[in-house]
Amino acid sequence: MSATTAVEQPRAEVVASDSRTLHRALQDLRTGFAQRELWAHLGWQDIKQRYRRSYLGPIWITIATGVTALAMGLLYAQLFKIDLATFLPHITVGLIVWTMLSGFMLEGSEVFIVNEGLIKQLPAPLSVHVYRMVWRQMLLFAHNLIIYVILLAIYFPAQGLHWTSLLAVPALALLGLNGVWLAIVVGIVATRFRDVSPIIGSLVQLLFFMTPIVWTAAQLPKNADGSLTSRARLVEVNPLFHFLEIIRAPMLGDSQYLYHWLIVIAITVVGWALALFFLRNYRARVAYWV
């Protein structure tokens, strides 16, 4: 019997999908940012649509924030026996920043759910919807800065601020970066588990009272040597305290502390690592979950 030579059949090449790779996650972020004309326009249209038939338009946002800050400032300054000229700027700037931070958390948890139609019909990166939400919150923050300018004219003479007040600009950029990664992570989780959004809503209400907005860190109990008591130090566990301080302190011309910046930068690095992980693994599933 003659030996036969086996003919090797060509093997079919297995093409690995790159839908769950770090490259695709980064590409989503880059492509989405490159489409800034789209999300910037949509973000501005969101605000115009909200006040479409109003004569004052988005100025109502400023009026509502200003009235709330004034009412709370008058009340709590009297309760805590604090000089109104000191406390009113504190609570006003705190509310302005808090409005943006809470918007990142509340709207970030629903960023993909409310854009279900666009996600299913428009072939755009997921990050477009995140950039749109963050940009909208930045615009609202800019509207509320009108109140800050009025406070400067009333309570702050020109020599009241220092060049270190310019640190509010990189602080705002850091807040925006954190708003993006937070919306990606919480938005994906909340899209898969719909109970997350109401939990975030309750958490935001709790964090408002745990963050020094209607009260000041100087009111916390201290030891005989002037250091905070162990129970009072729990306020520093709240990450929003540090986010608030890196931008409120320069805006008010107050003393700034390095450890607030270091904590925020550390949170930013860890948060973006989480965002890349979620984008890499679950980006393709969001369209099926919404």
C-alpha positions, 0 to 999 in steps of 0.5 A, a space after each residue: 500500500 503506497 503512502 499518501 501525502 496528506 494535503 494540509 488544508 488552509 486554516 481559516 484565520 480567526 479575526 479577533 474583534 477589537 470592540 472590547 479593546 483599550 484602543 476602541 475605548 480611546 478612539 470613542 473618546 477622541 472621535 467624540 471630542 472631535 465632534 465638538 460642534 455637534 455636542 456643543 450645539 446640542 448642549 446649547 439647544 438643550 438650554 434654549 429648549 428648556 426656556 423656549 417660551 420664556 422672556 428671560 430664557 436661561 437668565 431664570 437659572 441665575 435668578 433662581 440660584 441668586 434668590 436661593 443663595 440670598 435666602 439661605 445666606 440671610 437665614 444661616 448667617 443669623 442662625 450661626 451668628 456669622 457676618 453676612 459679608 463673609 457668609 453670603 459669598 461663601 454660600 453663594 459660590 458654594 451653591 454655584 459650584 454645587 449646582 454643577 457638581 450635582 448636575 454631573 452626578 444626577 444627569 450623568 446617571 441618566 446620560 445614556 437613558 435619556 438619549 436612547 433614540 439618538 444612541 439607537 439611530 445615530 452612529 455616534 460615539 457614546 462619549 458625544 452624549 457625555 460631552 454634551 451633558 458636561 458642556 451643558 452643565 458648564 454653560 449653566 455654571 457660566 450663567 450663574 457666574 453673573 451672581 459671582 460678578 455682582 458679589 465681587 462688586 459688592 463685597 470684594 474690592 480690587 485688592 481683595 483677590 490675589 493672582 492665586 485666584 486664577 487657580 480657579 481656571 485649572 480647578 474648573 478644568 479638573 471638575 469638567 474632567 471628573 464630570 466626564 469620567 463620572 458620567 461614563 461610569 455611572 451612566 453605564 452602570 445606571 443603564 444596566 441597573 435602573 435602580 442606580 439613578 434613584 439611589 444617586 438622587 438620594 445620595 446627592 441630597 445627603 451629600 449636600 448637607 455633608 458638604 460645607 455649603 450652608 455651613 463652614 469648615 471653621 464651625 467644626 469642633 476642634 481639639 485644644 491644640 486647634 486640630 479637628 476632632 476625629 469625628 469632625 475629620 469625617 468631613 474630609 472623607 467626602 470627596 465633594 468637599 475637596 472638589 468644592 474647595 479647589 475652586 471656591 477658595 480661589 474664587 473667594 480669595 481664601 487660603 488654599 491647601 495643597 492636599 485638596 488638589 492632591 486628593 482631587 488629582 488622585 481621584 481624577 486618575 483613578 476615575 479615568 482608569 475606571 472610565 476606560 475599563 467600563 468603555 472597553 468592556 461595556 461600550 458595545 452593550 449600552 445600545 442593547 441596555 437602553 
